[in-house]
């Protein structure tokens, strides 16, 4: 079995794709379906202590 592909997300700070997304926020909606907001490891510290740990290859969202 091969290794899972890394998760790709856009950094909310500069819009660049990152293979090491860090969840920095969640956006809630009235429909009940929320969305995670990600930053790259370089920009995640700009979002303070609420920035989570790196996300693995699992799907979050």
mmCIF file of the N, C-alpha and C atoms, coordinates in Angstrom:
data_MODEL
# 
_entry.id   MODEL 
# 
loop_
_atom_site.group_PDB 
_atom_site.id 
_atom_site.type_symbol 
_atom_site.label_atom_id 
_atom_site.label_alt_id 
_atom_site.label_comp_id 
_atom_site.label_asym_id 
_atom_site.label_entity_id 
_atom_site.label_seq_id 
_atom_site.pdbx_PDB_ins_code 
_atom_site.Cartn_x 
_atom_site.Cartn_y 
_atom_site.Cartn_z 
_atom_site.occupancy 
_atom_site.B_iso_or_equiv 
_atom_site.pdbx_formal_charge 
_atom_site.auth_seq_id 
_atom_site.auth_comp_id 
_atom_site.auth_asym_id 
_atom_site.auth_atom_id 
_atom_site.pdbx_PDB_model_num 
ATOM 1   N N  . UNK A 1 1  ? 0.847   -1.182 0.000  1.00 0.00 ? 1  UNK A N  1 
ATOM 2   C CA . UNK A 1 1  ? 0.000   0.000  0.000  1.00 0.00 ? 1  UNK A CA 1 
ATOM 3   C C  . UNK A 1 1  ? 0.888   1.238  0.000  1.00 0.00 ? 1  UNK A C  1 
ATOM 4   N N  . UNK A 1 2  ? 0.587   2.203  -0.823 1.00 0.00 ? 2  UNK A N  1 
ATOM 5   C CA . UNK A 1 2  ? 1.397   3.412  -0.903 1.00 0.00 ? 2  UNK A CA 1 
ATOM 6   C C  . UNK A 1 2  ? 0.993   4.409  0.173  1.00 0.00 ? 2  UNK A C  1 
ATOM 7   N N  . UNK A 1 3  ? 1.899   5.337  0.437  1.00 0.00 ? 3  UNK A N  1 
ATOM 8   C CA . UNK A 1 3  ? 1.621   6.388  1.413  1.00 0.00 ? 3  UNK A CA 1 
ATOM 9   C C  . UNK A 1 3  ? 0.516   7.289  0.884  1.00 0.00 ? 3  UNK A C  1 
ATOM 10  N N  . UNK A 1 4  ? -0.351  7.800  1.775  1.00 0.00 ? 4  UNK A N  1 
ATOM 11  C CA . UNK A 1 4  ? -1.402  8.719  1.320  1.00 0.00 ? 4  UNK A CA 1 
ATOM 12  C C  . UNK A 1 4  ? -0.777  10.019 0.819  1.00 0.00 ? 4  UNK A C  1 
ATOM 13  N N  . UNK A 1 5  ? -1.443  10.648 -0.119 1.00 0.00 ? 5  UNK A N  1 
ATOM 14  C CA . UNK A 1 5  ? -0.976  11.926 -0.635 1.00 0.00 ? 5  UNK A CA 1 
ATOM 15  C C  . UNK A 1 5  ? -1.128  13.000 0.431  1.00 0.00 ? 5  UNK A C  1 
ATOM 16  N N  . UNK A 1 6  ? -0.197  13.941 0.489  1.00 0.00 ? 6  UNK A N  1 
ATOM 17  C CA . UNK A 1 6  ? -0.336  15.017 1.472  1.00 0.00 ? 6  UNK A CA 1 
ATOM 18  C C  . UNK A 1 6  ? -1.532  15.890 1.137  1.00 0.00 ? 6  UNK A C  1 
ATOM 19  N N  . UNK A 1 7  ? -2.124  16.442 2.155  1.00 0.00 ? 7  UNK A N  1 
ATOM 20  C CA . UNK A 1 7  ? -3.268  17.326 1.977  1.00 0.00 ? 7  UNK A CA 1 
ATOM 21  C C  . UNK A 1 7  ? -2.792  18.648 1.407  1.00 0.00 ? 7  UNK A C  1 
ATOM 22  N N  . UNK A 1 8  ? -3.471  19.151 0.410  1.00 0.00 ? 8  UNK A N  1 
ATOM 23  C CA . UNK A 1 8  ? -3.175  20.455 -0.171 1.00 0.00 ? 8  UNK A CA 1 
ATOM 24  C C  . UNK A 1 8  ? -4.266  21.432 0.226  1.00 0.00 ? 8  UNK A C  1 
ATOM 25  N N  . UNK A 1 9  ? -3.888  22.576 0.706  1.00 0.00 ? 9  UNK A N  1 
ATOM 26  C CA . UNK A 1 9  ? -4.827  23.637 1.050  1.00 0.00 ? 9  UNK A CA 1 
ATOM 27  C C  . UNK A 1 9  ? -4.195  24.961 0.656  1.00 0.00 ? 9  UNK A C  1 
ATOM 28  N N  . UNK A 1 10 ? -5.032  25.977 0.523  1.00 0.00 ? 10 UNK A N  1 
ATOM 29  C CA . UNK A 1 10 ? -4.539  27.314 0.254  1.00 0.00 ? 10 UNK A CA 1 
ATOM 30  C C  . UNK A 1 10 ? -4.262  28.033 1.562  1.00 0.00 ? 10 UNK A C  1 
ATOM 31  N N  . UNK A 1 11 ? -3.157  28.750 1.614  1.00 0.00 ? 11 UNK A N  1 
ATOM 32  C CA . UNK A 1 11 ? -2.833  29.585 2.766  1.00 0.00 ? 11 UNK A CA 1 
ATOM 33  C C  . UNK A 1 11 ? -3.743  30.809 2.719  1.00 0.00 ? 11 UNK A C  1 
ATOM 34  N N  . UNK A 1 12 ? -4.429  31.095 3.805  1.00 0.00 ? 12 UNK A N  1 
ATOM 35  C CA . UNK A 1 12 ? -5.348  32.236 3.840  1.00 0.00 ? 12 UNK A CA 1 
ATOM 36  C C  . UNK A 1 12 ? -4.602  33.566 3.833  1.00 0.00 ? 12 UNK A C  1 
ATOM 37  N N  . UNK A 1 13 ? -3.316  33.550 4.115  1.00 0.00 ? 13 UNK A N  1 
ATOM 38  C CA . UNK A 1 13 ? -2.540  34.790 4.165  1.00 0.00 ? 13 UNK A CA 1 
ATOM 39  C C  . UNK A 1 13 ? -2.095  35.246 2.780  1.00 0.00 ? 13 UNK A C  1 
ATOM 40  N N  . UNK A 1 14 ? -1.541  34.306 1.991  1.00 0.00 ? 14 UNK A N  1 
ATOM 41  C CA . UNK A 1 14 ? -1.007  34.701 0.685  1.00 0.00 ? 14 UNK A CA 1 
ATOM 42  C C  . UNK A 1 14 ? -1.625  33.950 -0.498 1.00 0.00 ? 14 UNK A C  1 
ATOM 43  N N  . UNK A 1 15 ? -2.536  33.024 -0.224 1.00 0.00 ? 15 UNK A N  1 
ATOM 44  C CA . UNK A 1 15 ? -3.239  32.332 -1.296 1.00 0.00 ? 15 UNK A CA 1 
ATOM 45  C C  . UNK A 1 15 ? -2.441  31.256 -2.003 1.00 0.00 ? 15 UNK A C  1 
ATOM 46  N N  . UNK A 1 16 ? -1.254  30.933 -1.494 1.00 0.00 ? 16 UNK A N  1 
ATOM 47  C CA . UNK A 1 16 ? -0.418  29.911 -2.118 1.00 0.00 ? 16 UNK A CA 1 
ATOM 48  C C  . UNK A 1 16 ? -0.791  28.530 -1.585 1.00 0.00 ? 16 UNK A C  1 
ATOM 49  N N  . UNK A 1 17 ? -0.678  27.516 -2.447 1.00 0.00 ? 17 UNK A N  1 
ATOM 50  C CA . UNK A 1 17 ? -0.920  26.152 -2.003 1.00 0.00 ? 17 UNK A CA 1 
ATOM 51  C C  . UNK A 1 17 ? 0.173   25.711 -1.043 1.00 0.00 ? 17 UNK A C  1 
ATOM 52  N N  . UNK A 1 18 ? -0.213  24.951 -0.022 1.00 0.00 ? 18 UNK A N  1 
ATOM 53  C CA . UNK A 1 18 ? 0.760   24.399 0.915  1.00 0.00 ? 18 UNK A CA 1 
ATOM 54  C C  . UNK A 1 18 ? 0.471   22.919 1.123  1.00 0.00 ? 18 UNK A C  1 
ATOM 55  N N  . UNK A 1 19 ? 1.528   22.142 1.244  1.00 0.00 ? 19 UNK A N  1 
ATOM 56  C CA . UNK A 1 19 ? 1.401   20.712 1.535  1.00 0.00 ? 19 UNK A CA 1 
ATOM 57  C C  . UNK A 1 19 ? 1.436   20.463 3.041  1.00 0.00 ? 19 UNK A C  1 
ATOM 58  N N  . UNK A 1 20 ? 1.623   21.507 3.827  1.00 0.00 ? 20 UNK A N  1 
ATOM 59  C CA . UNK A 1 20 ? 1.674   21.401 5.286  1.00 0.00 ? 20 UNK A CA 1 
ATOM 60  C C  . UNK A 1 20 ? 0.684   22.380 5.911  1.00 0.00 ? 20 UNK A C  1 
ATOM 61  N N  . UNK A 1 21 ? -0.612  22.230 5.621  1.00 0.00 ? 21 UNK A N  1 
ATOM 62  C CA . UNK A 1 21 ? -1.591  23.196 6.131  1.00 0.00 ? 21 UNK A CA 1 
ATOM 63  C C  . UNK A 1 21 ? -1.738  23.144 7.646  1.00 0.00 ? 21 UNK A C  1 
ATOM 64  N N  . UNK A 1 22 ? -1.878  24.323 8.216  1.00 0.00 ? 22 UNK A N  1 
ATOM 65  C CA . UNK A 1 22 ? -2.102  24.469 9.656  1.00 0.00 ? 22 UNK A CA 1 
ATOM 66  C C  . UNK A 1 22 ? -3.472  25.122 9.825  1.00 0.00 ? 22 UNK A C  1 
ATOM 67  N N  . UNK A 1 23 ? -4.417  24.458 10.512 1.00 0.00 ? 23 UNK A N  1 
ATOM 68  C CA . UNK A 1 23 ? -5.728  25.097 10.712 1.00 0.00 ? 23 UNK A CA 1 
ATOM 69  C C  . UNK A 1 23 ? -5.590  26.295 11.648 1.00 0.00 ? 23 UNK A C  1 
ATOM 70  N N  . UNK A 1 24 ? -6.107  27.442 11.211 1.00 0.00 ? 24 UNK A N  1 
ATOM 71  C CA . UNK A 1 24 ? -5.990  28.663 12.013 1.00 0.00 ? 24 UNK A CA 1 
ATOM 72  C C  . UNK A 1 24 ? -7.339  29.240 12.428 1.00 0.00 ? 24 UNK A C  1 
ATOM 73  N N  . UNK A 1 25 ? -8.419  28.765 11.824 1.00 0.00 ? 25 UNK A N  1 
ATOM 74  C CA . UNK A 1 25 ? -9.738  29.294 12.158 1.00 0.00 ? 25 UNK A CA 1 
ATOM 75  C C  . UNK A 1 25 ? -10.798 28.367 11.582 1.00 0.00 ? 25 UNK A C  1 
ATOM 76  N N  . UNK A 1 26 ? -12.026 28.569 11.997 1.00 0.00 ? 26 UNK A N  1 
ATOM 77  C CA . UNK A 1 26 ? -13.183 27.882 11.436 1.00 0.00 ? 26 UNK A CA 1 
ATOM 78  C C  . UNK A 1 26 ? -14.232 28.922 11.096 1.00 0.00 ? 26 UNK A C  1 
ATOM 79  N N  . UNK A 1 27 ? -14.869 28.740 9.949  1.00 0.00 ? 27 UNK A N  1 
ATOM 80  C CA . UNK A 1 27 ? -15.946 29.632 9.533  1.00 0.00 ? 27 UNK A CA 1 
ATOM 81  C C  . UNK A 1 27 ? -17.239 28.848 9.657  1.00 0.00 ? 27 UNK A C  1 
ATOM 82  N N  . UNK A 1 28 ? -18.162 29.362 10.455 1.00 0.00 ? 28 UNK A N  1 
ATOM 83  C CA . UNK A 1 28 ? -19.446 28.691 10.666 1.00 0.00 ? 28 UNK A CA 1 
ATOM 84  C C  . UNK A 1 28 ? -20.507 29.330 9.777  1.00 0.00 ? 28 UNK A C  1 
ATOM 85  N N  . UNK A 1 29 ? -21.491 28.536 9.422  1.00 0.00 ? 29 UNK A N  1 
ATOM 86  C CA . UNK A 1 29 ? -22.581 29.069 8.607  1.00 0.00 ? 29 UNK A CA 1 
ATOM 87  C C  . UNK A 1 29 ? -23.914 28.659 9.215  1.00 0.00 ? 29 UNK A C  1 
ATOM 88  N N  . UNK A 1 30 ? -24.963 29.302 8.778  1.00 0.00 ? 30 UNK A N  1 
ATOM 89  C CA . UNK A 1 30 ? -26.287 28.997 9.311  1.00 0.00 ? 30 UNK A CA 1 
ATOM 90  C C  . UNK A 1 30 ? -26.772 27.618 8.884  1.00 0.00 ? 30 UNK A C  1 
ATOM 91  N N  . UNK A 1 31 ? -26.171 27.043 7.839  1.00 0.00 ? 31 UNK A N  1 
ATOM 92  C CA . UNK A 1 31 ? -26.575 25.706 7.399  1.00 0.00 ? 31 UNK A CA 1 
ATOM 93  C C  . UNK A 1 31 ? -25.992 24.619 8.297  1.00 0.00 ? 31 UNK A C  1 
ATOM 94  N N  . UNK A 1 32 ? -25.068 25.003 9.172  1.00 0.00 ? 32 UNK A N  1 
ATOM 95  C CA . UNK A 1 32 ? -24.479 24.035 10.086 1.00 0.00 ? 32 UNK A CA 1 
ATOM 96  C C  . UNK A 1 32 ? -23.209 23.399 9.565  1.00 0.00 ? 32 UNK A C  1 
ATOM 97  N N  . UNK A 1 33 ? -22.882 23.640 8.308  1.00 0.00 ? 33 UNK A N  1 
ATOM 98  C CA . UNK A 1 33 ? -21.671 23.075 7.735  1.00 0.00 ? 33 UNK A CA 1 
ATOM 99  C C  . UNK A 1 33 ? -20.568 24.116 7.858  1.00 0.00 ? 33 UNK A C  1 
ATOM 100 N N  . UNK A 1 34 ? -19.544 23.807 8.623  1.00 0.00 ? 34 UNK A N  1 
ATOM 101 C CA . UNK A 1 34 ? -18.448 24.740 8.816  1.00 0.00 ? 34 UNK A CA 1 
ATOM 102 C C  . UNK A 1 34 ? -17.286 24.435 7.881  1.00 0.00 ? 34 UNK A C  1 
ATOM 103 N N  . UNK A 1 35 ? -16.373 25.364 7.791  1.00 0.00 ? 35 UNK A N  1 
ATOM 104 C CA . UNK A 1 35 ? -15.203 25.210 6.946  1.00 0.00 ? 35 UNK A CA 1 
ATOM 105 C C  . UNK A 1 35 ? -13.985 25.617 7.743  1.00 0.00 ? 35 UNK A C  1 
ATOM 106 N N  . UNK A 1 36 ? -12.921 24.841 7.627  1.00 0.00 ? 36 UNK A N  1 
ATOM 107 C CA . UNK A 1 36 ? -11.664 25.207 8.271  1.00 0.00 ? 36 UNK A CA 1 
ATOM 108 C C  . UNK A 1 36 ? -10.892 26.154 7.374  1.00 0.00 ? 36 UNK A C  1 
ATOM 109 N N  . UNK A 1 37 ? -10.173 27.056 8.001  1.00 0.00 ? 37 UNK A N  1 
ATOM 110 C CA . UNK A 1 37 ? -9.311  28.002 7.310  1.00 0.00 ? 37 UNK A CA 1 
ATOM 111 C C  . UNK A 1 37 ? -7.871  27.612 7.642  1.00 0.00 ? 37 UNK A C  1 
ATOM 112 N N  . UNK A 1 38 ? -7.025  27.566 6.615  1.00 0.00 ? 38 UNK A N  1 
ATOM 113 C CA . UNK A 1 38 ? -5.663  27.090 6.791  1.00 0.00 ? 38 UNK A CA 1 
ATOM 114 C C  . UNK A 1 38 ? -4.645  28.166 6.438  1.00 0.00 ? 38 UNK A C  1 
ATOM 115 N N  . UNK A 1 39 ? -3.466  28.028 7.008  1.00 0.00 ? 39 UNK A N  1 
ATOM 116 C CA . UNK A 1 39 ? -2.313  28.848 6.648  1.00 0.00 ? 39 UNK A CA 1 
ATOM 117 C C  . UNK A 1 39 ? -1.132  27.904 6.468  1.00 0.00 ? 39 UNK A C  1 
ATOM 118 N N  . UNK A 1 40 ? -0.107  28.382 5.815  1.00 0.00 ? 40 UNK A N  1 
ATOM 119 C CA . UNK A 1 40 ? 1.117   27.590 5.693  1.00 0.00 ? 40 UNK A CA 1 
ATOM 120 C C  . UNK A 1 40 ? 1.879   27.702 7.019  1.00 0.00 ? 40 UNK A C  1 
ATOM 121 N N  . UNK A 1 41 ? 2.829   26.810 7.275  1.00 0.00 ? 41 UNK A N  1 
ATOM 122 C CA . UNK A 1 41 ? 3.578   26.869 8.535  1.00 0.00 ? 41 UNK A CA 1 
ATOM 123 C C  . UNK A 1 41 ? 4.279   28.213 8.757  1.00 0.00 ? 41 UNK A C  1 
ATOM 124 N N  . UNK A 1 42 ? 4.698   28.869 7.690  1.00 0.00 ? 42 UNK A N  1 
ATOM 125 C CA . UNK A 1 42 ? 5.375   30.160 7.805  1.00 0.00 ? 42 UNK A CA 1 
ATOM 126 C C  . UNK A 1 42 ? 4.444   31.257 8.315  1.00 0.00 ? 42 UNK A C  1 
ATOM 127 N N  . UNK A 1 43 ? 3.187   31.244 7.862  1.00 0.00 ? 43 UNK A N  1 
ATOM 128 C CA . UNK A 1 43 ? 2.246   32.308 8.226  1.00 0.00 ? 43 UNK A CA 1 
ATOM 129 C C  . UNK A 1 43 ? 1.333   31.959 9.400  1.00 0.00 ? 43 UNK A C  1 
ATOM 130 N N  . UNK A 1 44 ? 1.257   30.713 9.799  1.00 0.00 ? 44 UNK A N  1 
ATOM 131 C CA . UNK A 1 44 ? 0.368   30.310 10.893 1.00 0.00 ? 44 UNK A CA 1 
ATOM 132 C C  . UNK A 1 44 ? 0.614   31.087 12.189 1.00 0.00 ? 44 UNK A C  1 
ATOM 133 N N  . UNK A 1 45 ? 1.868   31.390 12.565 1.00 0.00 ? 45 UNK A N  1 
ATOM 134 C CA . UNK A 1 45 ? 2.072   32.148 13.809 1.00 0.00 ? 45 UNK A CA 1 
ATOM 135 C C  . UNK A 1 45 ? 1.436   33.537 13.795 1.00 0.00 ? 45 UNK A C  1 
ATOM 136 N N  . UNK A 1 46 ? 1.154   34.076 12.628 1.00 0.00 ? 46 UNK A N  1 
ATOM 137 C CA . UNK A 1 46 ? 0.504   35.383 12.539 1.00 0.00 ? 46 UNK A CA 1 
ATOM 138 C C  . UNK A 1 46 ? -0.921  35.345 13.090 1.00 0.00 ? 46 UNK A C  1 
ATOM 139 N N  . UNK A 1 47 ? -1.492  34.143 13.196 1.00 0.00 ? 47 UNK A N  1 
ATOM 140 C CA . UNK A 1 47 ? -2.876  33.990 13.629 1.00 0.00 ? 47 UNK A CA 1 
ATOM 141 C C  . UNK A 1 47 ? -2.984  33.630 15.097 1.00 0.00 ? 47 UNK A C  1 
ATOM 142 N N  . UNK A 1 48 ? -1.877  33.715 15.824 1.00 0.00 ? 48 UNK A N  1 
ATOM 143 C CA . UNK A 1 48 ? -1.881  33.582 17.268 1.00 0.00 ? 48 UNK A CA 1 
ATOM 144 C C  . UNK A 1 48 ? -2.014  32.165 17.776 1.00 0.00 ? 48 UNK A C  1 
ATOM 145 N N  . UNK A 1 49 ? -2.277  32.048 19.073 1.00 0.00 ? 49 UNK A N  1 
ATOM 146 C CA . UNK A 1 49 ? -2.309  30.738 19.727 1.00 0.00 ? 49 UNK A CA 1 
ATOM 147 C C  . UNK A 1 49 ? -3.468  29.847 19.289 1.00 0.00 ? 49 UNK A C  1 
ATOM 148 N N  . UNK A 1 50 ? -4.481  30.398 18.607 1.00 0.00 ? 50 UNK A N  1 
ATOM 149 C CA . UNK A 1 50 ? -5.590  29.552 18.158 1.00 0.00 ? 50 UNK A CA 1 
ATOM 150 C C  . UNK A 1 50 ? -5.182  28.685 16.978 1.00 0.00 ? 50 UNK A C  1 
ATOM 151 N N  . UNK A 1 51 ? -4.033  28.961 16.360 1.00 0.00 ? 51 UNK A N  1 
ATOM 152 C CA . UNK A 1 51 ? -3.563  28.147 15.246 1.00 0.00 ? 51 UNK A CA 1 
ATOM 153 C C  . UNK A 1 51 ? -3.284  26.744 15.759 1.00 0.00 ? 51 UNK A C  1 
ATOM 154 N N  . UNK A 1 52 ? -3.873  25.758 15.096 1.00 0.00 ? 52 UNK A N  1 
ATOM 155 C CA . UNK A 1 52 ? -3.760  24.377 15.541 1.00 0.00 ? 52 UNK A CA 1 
ATOM 156 C C  . UNK A 1 52 ? -2.478  23.714 15.082 1.00 0.00 ? 52 UNK A C  1 
ATOM 157 N N  . UNK A 1 53 ? -2.417  22.424 15.293 1.00 0.00 ? 53 UNK A N  1 
ATOM 158 C CA . UNK A 1 53 ? -1.278  21.630 14.864 1.00 0.00 ? 53 UNK A CA 1 
ATOM 159 C C  . UNK A 1 53 ? -1.418  21.307 13.388 1.00 0.00 ? 53 UNK A C  1 
ATOM 160 N N  . UNK A 1 54 ? -0.338  20.898 12.771 1.00 0.00 ? 54 UNK A N  1 
ATOM 161 C CA . UNK A 1 54 ? -0.379  20.523 11.363 1.00 0.00 ? 54 UNK A CA 1 
ATOM 162 C C  . UNK A 1 54 ? -1.357  19.383 11.159 1.00 0.00 ? 54 UNK A C  1 
ATOM 163 N N  . UNK A 1 55 ? -2.025  19.434 10.036 1.00 0.00 ? 55 UNK A N  1 
ATOM 164 C CA . UNK A 1 55 ? -3.011  18.415 9.688  1.00 0.00 ? 55 UNK A CA 1 
ATOM 165 C C  . UNK A 1 55 ? -2.332  17.370 8.844  1.00 0.00 ? 55 UNK A C  1 
ATOM 166 N N  . UNK A 1 56 ? -2.606  16.103 9.104  1.00 0.00 ? 56 UNK A N  1 
ATOM 167 C CA . UNK A 1 56 ? -2.032  15.040 8.294  1.00 0.00 ? 56 UNK A CA 1 
ATOM 168 C C  . UNK A 1 56 ? -2.759  14.892 6.990  1.00 0.00 ? 56 UNK A C  1 
ATOM 169 N N  . UNK A 1 57 ? -2.662  13.736 6.383  1.00 0.00 ? 57 UNK A N  1 
ATOM 170 C CA . UNK A 1 57 ? -3.250  13.515 5.072  1.00 0.00 ? 57 UNK A CA 1 
ATOM 171 C C  . UNK A 1 57 ? -4.752  13.244 5.151  1.00 0.00 ? 57 UNK A C  1 
ATOM 172 N N  . UNK A 1 58 ? -5.314  13.152 6.350  1.00 0.00 ? 58 UNK A N  1 
ATOM 173 C CA . UNK A 1 58 ? -6.750  12.880 6.467  1.00 0.00 ? 58 UNK A CA 1 
ATOM 174 C C  . UNK A 1 58 ? -7.558  14.064 5.968  1.00 0.00 ? 58 UNK A C  1 
ATOM 175 N N  . UNK A 1 59 ? -8.749  13.800 5.548  1.00 0.00 ? 59 UNK A N  1 
ATOM 176 C CA . UNK A 1 59 ? -9.633  14.852 5.043  1.00 0.00 ? 59 UNK A CA 1 
ATOM 177 C C  . UNK A 1 59 ? -10.291 15.543 6.217  1.00 0.00 ? 59 UNK A C  1 
ATOM 178 N N  . UNK A 1 60 ? -10.222 16.862 6.217  1.00 0.00 ? 60 UNK A N  1 
ATOM 179 C CA . UNK A 1 60 ? -10.915 17.652 7.229  1.00 0.00 ? 60 UNK A CA 1 
ATOM 180 C C  . UNK A 1 60 ? -11.728 18.709 6.511  1.00 0.00 ? 60 UNK A C  1 
ATOM 181 N N  . UNK A 1 61 ? -12.959 18.671 6.684  1.00 0.00 ? 61 UNK A N  1 
ATOM 182 C CA . UNK A 1 61 ? -13.653 19.749 6.041  1.00 0.00 ? 61 UNK A CA 1 
ATOM 183 C C  . UNK A 1 61 ? -15.019 19.460 5.668  1.00 0.00 ? 61 UNK A C  1 
# 
